[in-house]
């Protein structure tokens, strides 16, 4: 890897655009580098993972609304159209990306990468599949696009912190989708450069979507970034240009939205000819909750087995989770959000409340993507009593592990200190989730396929699960017809059980 320096440049400076981060990313996208076999295998896993969580979310209100919006738009004239998630209907690629993106993101249940900032790189996939289907691309092209998009997003997340300035993490997603489409279509560097600039410029928004009473927009935000990126590529292909230098300009993103005029970021990028392997540093979720809660759910279910006395709030004085700064202030009591302790809070808020998640997992000994968030579950008196005894504190050692670059040291866990009413204490800790590559039960292809089959049960027919699984396994060798088959179709009559709301379209 090489480190590309990003800093603010005055308008009167001589700053060649070849030095801009957007140009560097466009060059990365344009370079034809073979895809390693293990990387290709992980792409298949991620496609299966996205399909799994999308299937489980098909009847969720945000997904129903997004699908209705997509179905209101016929395929555009420039291609054959792309599949609308849950159906075999076709629409324009940006709307297919929109509906698919909402379905993938809704349950907060797919892959993650955490470093200087947050990300869910699986959010790239729906937009890339939509464009590939619309334009009749084969599996090799789609593979190249997905690998590139993951590389770009992960590299940005390693170096540039958005959340410290309350900018939503999809500001790294838009450029990644644009770069992935550029790689997929083998666009000239100039064209992809313009698309990356537009995608970044139009996807910077505040983190209020993940703060306080979290709304349904949490699912829409990544889908919007994907949709906007598709449209940005379309404009760039038509010869339209973008604000530049979009990151480094004196009125650009770094100067006014991030660390300011004196900031210097060093973004790690592959050397020319170096394989793109960033996807291997990402990790999926076994549980439907914020990633920083994954290990804590696993810790809670272990305590459920080994210390059943902790399930009863009458036995507990306090439960303190000593954890990283990010966990404490984003999903912990350090956020200052009273909604994180509100039994009437939305599902989106509860999956970003580690006190709630830990209390329920401790009592139930596991986690379910629907039952664990049910209103009656959240309002159960003994759960509320236990929940309000759970708090978080920052521990510098866990913060250091969160930011570690050595995979063997990097961790997203915590140490729990549960003080009992009799004065005794239970102390335990966990570094990484069980499903993490270094965890107790790392996910392999077997687990990805099992997750898909489990979450699709009752939503897709068994034949549909087999059909999609077979296509996904063969993704690198698919022809255009095979790529067009990369969409899940709900069981007959299922979607009609959730009538769509009416809107403007």
Secondary structure, DSSP 4 states (H G I P E B T S, - for coil): -EEEEEE-B-TTS---GGGSHHHHHHHHHHS--PPPHHHHHHHHHHHHHHHHHHHHTTTSHHHHHHHHHHHTSPPPTTSS-EEPTBSS-EE-HHHHHHHHHHHHHTTS-S-B--SSS---TTHHHHHHHHHHHHHT--HHHHHHHHHHHHHHHHHHHHH---GGGTB-THHHHHHHHHHHHHHHHT--HHHHHHHHHHHHHTS--BGGGGSSS--THHHHHHHHHHHHHHHHHHHHHTT----SSTTTBTTSHHHHHSS-TT-EEEEEEPPTT----GGGG-B--SSSS-GGGHHHHHHHHHHHHH-GGGGSGGGEEEEEEEE-HHIIIIISGGG--GGGG-TT--HHHHTT-HHHHHHHHHHHSS--TTGGG-HHHHT-HHHHHHHTTEEEEE-HHHHHHHH-SSTTT----EEEEEEETTS-EEEEEESS-TTSTTSTT---HHHHHHHHHHHHBTTB-HHHHHHHHHHHHTGGG--HHHHHT-S-BPPTTSGGGSPPPP---
